[in-house]
Amino acid sequence: MTLNFSKCQSVLITGASRGLGLQMVKQLVSNAERPKKIIATARKPEEAQDLQQLAKSHPDIHIVPLDVVSDASIDAAVKEVSSIVGPAGLNCLINNAGILIDTDLNTVTRDAMTKTFESNTVAPLFVTKAFLPLLKTAAAAGQGSGMGVHRSAVVNISSLLGSIQLNWGEAANFKTYAYRVSKIRMMMDPPAPANITNGTTLSSDHPWSFFVHNQPGILLTIFGACLFGGNTR
Ligand SMILES: NC(=O)c1ccc[n+]([C@@H]2O[C@H](COP(=O)([O-])OP(=O)(O)OC[C@H]3O[C@@H](n4cnc5c(N)ncnc54)[C@H](OP(=O)(O)O)[C@@H]3O)[C@@H](O)[C@H]2O)c1
C-alpha cells in the first residue's frame, strides 16, 4: 500500500467548504508530491469563500457542487468529475462531509438520529457507490499493481466517538448518541471481512481497491468546538 500522491492523478474530498475538508485541500495543494487534480466539493460553493480564494491561486483545485444527501446532486457531481478526470478515472475519494447534532438522552430526537444517520452513514455509502465506475477506471488505468492511491482508494473519515472500545471512562461523557451511532455504522461500510479503526479494510467485492476508516483525533473545527469548546478554525 502506498500513499505517495505523486502517482495519484486525482483526489476528491467531500465537505471541503471548511474545517477538516478545507484543511485537507490546503495540505494537498502545498505538498510537493500533490495529486494533479484536487476536486474540492461543497454543497454551497458560492458560500465557501476560503476555498474559492485558495482555488484562485491554485489551478489544480476544481470546485464541484455536491450535497451528499441528494441523489440528484451526487449524479450531477459524478458527471462533472467524470469530465474533469477523463479516461484516467478517479484515484481517491475522501468521504469527509458530516454533521454533529449535540444531544444527550434527554434531548435526543428521532429527527436528530435520522438526519445524522442520513448524512454520516447513508451518504458516504451512496457517494462511494456513485463514484465506483470512476474508481474502477482509475484502478485499471493506474500504473503498477497492488493497492494504493496510484490505483484507487476510498477514505471514510470516522471518529474516536465511533469506537466502542475507546468510549469507556471519561470518553463516555460525550453523549452524542446520534453521532456515535452514525460513525460506528460508517465503519461497517462497505460490507467487508474485517473492520478496524485507523486501518485498512479490504473489500472482497472490490479487490482492485482499498478502504480506510480514519479517525482524525480532536480538531477545533465547528464540529470540535461544539463538543469540546474553544475557537474554531
Ligand atoms: N473536528 C473533529 O474533532 C473531528 C473528530 C473526528 C472526526 N471528525 C470528522 O471529520 C469530518 C469533518 O469534520 P469537521 O470537524 O471538519 O466539521 P465541520 O467544520 O463542521 O465541517 C463539516 C463539513 O461537512 C460539510 N457537510 C455537512 N453536510 C453536508 C452535506 N449534506 N453535503 C455536503 N457537505 C456537507 C459542511 O459543509 P457546509 O459548509 O455546507 O455546512 C462542512 O464542509 C466529519 O466527518 C467529522 O465527523 C471531526
The ligand as a Gaussian input file, in Angstrom:
#p B3LYP/6-31G(d) Opt

LIG

0 1
 N      -13.304000      18.063000      14.296000
 C      -13.067000      16.955000      14.954000
 O      -12.574000      16.965000      16.101000
 C      -13.385000      15.626000      14.324000
 C      -13.023000      14.464000      15.025000
 C      -13.308000      13.220000      14.460000
 C      -13.918000      13.140000      13.228000
 N      -14.262000      14.283000      12.576000
 C      -14.926000      14.097000      11.284000
 O      -14.288000      14.894000      10.317000
 C      -15.233000      15.272000       9.317000
 C      -15.174000      16.775000       9.128000
 O      -15.435000      17.388000      10.375000
 P      -15.070000      18.919000      10.655000
 O      -14.559000      18.962000      12.041000
 O      -14.261000      19.490000       9.555000
 O      -16.553000      19.546000      10.638000
 P      -17.098000      20.981000      10.135000
 O      -16.096000      22.034000      10.324000
 O      -18.437000      21.127000      10.773000
 O      -17.290000      20.744000       8.564000
 C      -18.235000      19.824000       8.092000
 C      -18.205000      19.824000       6.583000
 O      -19.174000      18.884000       6.111000
 C      -19.994000      19.565000       5.163000
 N      -21.315000      18.976000       5.051000
 C      -22.224000      18.710000       6.028000
 N      -23.333000      18.181000       5.490000
 C      -23.125000      18.131000       4.148000
 C      -23.902000      17.698000       3.049000
 N      -25.151000      17.235000       3.193000
 N      -23.363000      17.754000       1.816000
 C      -22.110000      18.230000       1.629000
 N      -21.337000      18.688000       2.618000
 C      -21.836000      18.633000       3.869000
 C      -20.041000      21.007000       5.636000
 O      -20.483000      21.817000       4.566000
 P      -21.293000      23.228000       4.793000
 O      -20.229000      24.279000       4.923000
 O      -22.112000      23.369000       3.576000
 O      -22.121000      23.066000       6.033000
 C      -18.569000      21.203000       6.000000
 O      -17.802000      21.420000       4.845000
 C      -16.602000      14.790000       9.800000
 O      -16.930000      13.591000       9.124000
 C      -16.381000      14.535000      11.280000
 O      -17.221000      13.510000      11.771000
 C      -14.007000      15.510000      13.084000

